Structure formats: structure tokens, C-alpha cells
Amino acid sequence: MSLPQITETIGGYDYDWTQEQVRIECRRLKFSGDDLKGEVTVSSTSPAVSANHIHRSTFNFSSDIARTRMVKTLSEKTSGLDLNWNGLLEQVCYYTLERQRRGESAVEIDSSQTDIEPPKYLLKPFLIKNYPSIFFGDPSSGKSLVAQLIAATVTLPWYLNPMGWDEPAQPLNVLYLDWETDRNTIAWTSRCIERGMETGPFYYHYRRCQRPLHEDKEQIVEWCVETKADITIIDSLGMAVGGDLNATEPALNFWNAWRKLKTTSLILAHVRKDQGDGAKRTVYGNQYYTAEARCVWEVKKSQDAGEDCLEMALYNRKPPPFAKIHNPLGLHFQFDDIDDNGIAHSLIATNQKPENVGDFMKSQSTQTQIMSLLKEGAVTQEEIIETLGITKNNAWVTLKRLKDKNKIMKLGDGRWGLTYSG
């Protein structure tokens, strides 16, 4: 009996015996206690085997009983071949167990090396090469919208983009892993971005996912390799975990599976709701999601009912280990070409000045109050501040936003009043 040629694959190992004309593929390998289990596919190139396929089943590499049963099954299916199935499976079990238990080799760290590269941003300040970043926020806060803007920015790449982001030096490949919606929804938003912002066509790969990441990692890793993905977008964390988000084991399963992707990742998540007043908002679920992410941003949006635009603020809640917390960032989205069904056919995104971001959420909550006050008659800014009990800066930001929307106007005597609508 000859020795096999062993090839390490994305999800396991391939064993090829040239002389015996046998191939055994081992996939979905996972330790359950001390036992190593996985999926085994046996095939042959011998003309005596029709269609080459012999057998496929789950298999316990640590069990003598399982091996004996497998030998019997294979012997019955290949009765016309003179093969030592016991010896072949012994090699498979030994080498697979040995390599899985050994893991990756230890390497030396030499601090005196001069060719060590520092961490590198793929899209500053959001995505660091080979790191996972999390964007979290309330449902419908626009996280997927920002993710697709990022996809457009890095795949073009989008030089001098109106969001003010630092584009990469060369185009990057993106794989969008979607547990939330469908291809048409993602494609439509990308089309709206292209039309509204006149970017020209941009391309990235999409895969609709159903099983949790740790159960589907072999196929997803294969897609990462096939598409040469530099960045994976995971939309969203809850569905990708596929278990109790507050429990530790599903969190560890998720991160262990993520390491197999070997890509930079943008992970979209929801916000924890069960926190007291004034508590810091965090990613929903176990603390490991925040702990293992290398960069975390919170997404907040404000949109008045009936408005064709929305404001968004991005807050850096956890910086990379080599950087300080980034200043808040702001975005303004304008939805245009609205059809009779109220569906926008184009989208324009622009940068919002950072100095206004801290106040824009507050200003949105006071817009209704100011509009109600002005219905009673024109007033000065000082009267608005005194009546509503807000700060001067908050009043100024809110008045400016209402004026930009053409809802109010400043009169000749310095007072503010509602815009005449006829």
C-alpha cells in the first residue's frame, strides 16, 4: 500500500493514492470533546467504479467502531477491487487527527525587524486590513446603506468622494454576505447610488446566506477564495450567529468561524436595548462581540415623516488598538426621482460637518417644538432659547436646518417665522 499525497484545503484535507486510484476528501472537521468528526467523501478513478463516486457520510475519526463500519461499507461497495480499506482509513484517521490537533506552527517574533509593516487601513477610519469592524445601531438606522456606500468607495475606488472618506489606492474586492434581505434589494440600492452620485458602474459579489456562519464556513471560505475577497460585509450579526446572542458559546463559535475567512470584515449589528437611562449604548449580545471587534462604530439617524432626506451620525465607540477614538462623522442622504409608489430611484450622500454632528440629534428632537412655537407667530432666537429651554448652539443648528428645508425664514427685523406656503 502506497502513501497518499495530502493536500490541505479550505475546509479540511484531500488524500490521493495514485497506485490504488482512490481519493478521500475530509471536510467540516470539528472536535466534539476528544472526538474529531467530519464529512468524508470517497471516490475512485478506476474504470471498475461507475461515475467514480463510492461513498459519502459523516465520520468519527477517533472511533475504532466507526472505522470498522466504514471499512465494511466500502468493501461491499467495491467488491470488485482489491483495496486495503482498513489501511487507507488508518492513514486518513492518523494524519487528520495529527494535523488538526497540531494546529498552526509557532513562529518567532523579533522586535528588531525593520521590515515589519504597521497596521493598514483599507478605508480610513472604518476598515483596518485583516481586522473585523462592527457598525451597530437601531433597526432601520441605515447601517446597510452605509455598508453599500463603503462597497462602492473601495471597489471603484471612489476618488474625492463627497462623503470625505479616504479611498484605497487600488480597487478592492467585496463579498456581501446577506442574512437579512435579498440580492434585488442590495442591487437596487447600489443602482440608486450609481444614478444619484454618477459614480459609473461598480461591482461586488453577493451571497444570500441561511445557515449560521460557523455551520457554513467551508462554503463561505470557498467563496472568499473564488471571489478574491479583500473585504466581507456580514449583514447582520444576529442571523450570522444563529443562536442566543447573550450566550458565550455562540459568540465564540462566530469569531472562530470568522478567523477562517481571512479577510477584512464589516459586521452590521443591532444595539442593546436593556440599558438604563444614560448608559453607554453597546452592541446587542454577549460582550465578546465588542471585545473581539477591533473597531466599533455606532450609527444614528434622524428622518422626519414625509421627508425625502435623512441625517446620520457615526460615533466611534471603540478605536483600533493602535489609534485614538475618532471624532464623530456625519452624513446627509437625499432621495430623489421618487415614483408614484414613493420609491426613490436615486440617492445622493454628502458629508456633514463634524462640528454639527454632536448637536444634530438634539436639533432633530426640537424641530417640532420650534415649528409649533412659530405657528403662534414670529419670534427671535433668544425667545426660542428661553421658551424651549435649549442651548444657543442647539437653537442655531435647528433653525439652520429648518431654514435649509425652506420651512422657516428669517424676517427683516431678525425674528424667525414660518415660510408662507400660499
Sequence and secondary structure as in RCSB ss.txt:
>XXXX:A:sequence
MSLPQITETIGGYDYDWTQEQVRIECRRLKFSGDDLKGEVTVSSTSPAVSANHIHRSTFNFSSDIARTRMVKTLS
EKTSGLDLNWNGLLEQVCYYTLERQRRGESAVEIDSSQTDIEPPKYLLKPFLIKNYPSIFFGDPSSGKSLVAQLI
AATVTLPWYLNPMGWDEPAQPLNVLYLDWETDRNTIAWTSRCIERGMETGPFYYHYRRCQRPLHEDKEQIVEWCV
ETKADITIIDSLGMAVGGDLNATEPALNFWNAWRKLKTTSLILAHVRKDQGDGAKRTVYGNQYYTAEARCVWEVK
KSQDAGEDCLEMALYNRKPPPFAKIHNPLGLHFQFDDIDDNGIAHSLIATNQKPENVGDFMKSQSTQTQIMSLLK
EGAVTQEEIIETLGITKNNAWVTLKRLKDKNKIMKLGDGRWGLTYSG
>XXXX:A:secstr
    EEEE SSSEEEEETTTTEEEEEEEEEEETTEEEEEEEEEE  TTSTTSEEEEEEEETT HHHHHHHHHHHH
HHTTTS   HHHHHHHHHHHHHHHHHH S      TT S      EEEBTTEETT EEEEEESTTSSHHHHHHHH
HHHHHTT TT TT  B  SS   EEEEESSS HHHHHHHHHHHHHHHT      EEEE  S HHHHHHHHHHHHH
HTT SEEEEE HHHHH S TTSHHHHHHHHHHHHHH SEEEEEEEB     TT    BSS HHHHHH SEEEEEE
EE  TT SEEEEEEEEEE  TTS     EEEEEEEES  TTS  SEEEEEEE HHHHHHHHHHHHHHHHHHHHHT
T  B HHHHHHHHT  HHHHHHHHHHHHHTTSEEE TTS EEE    
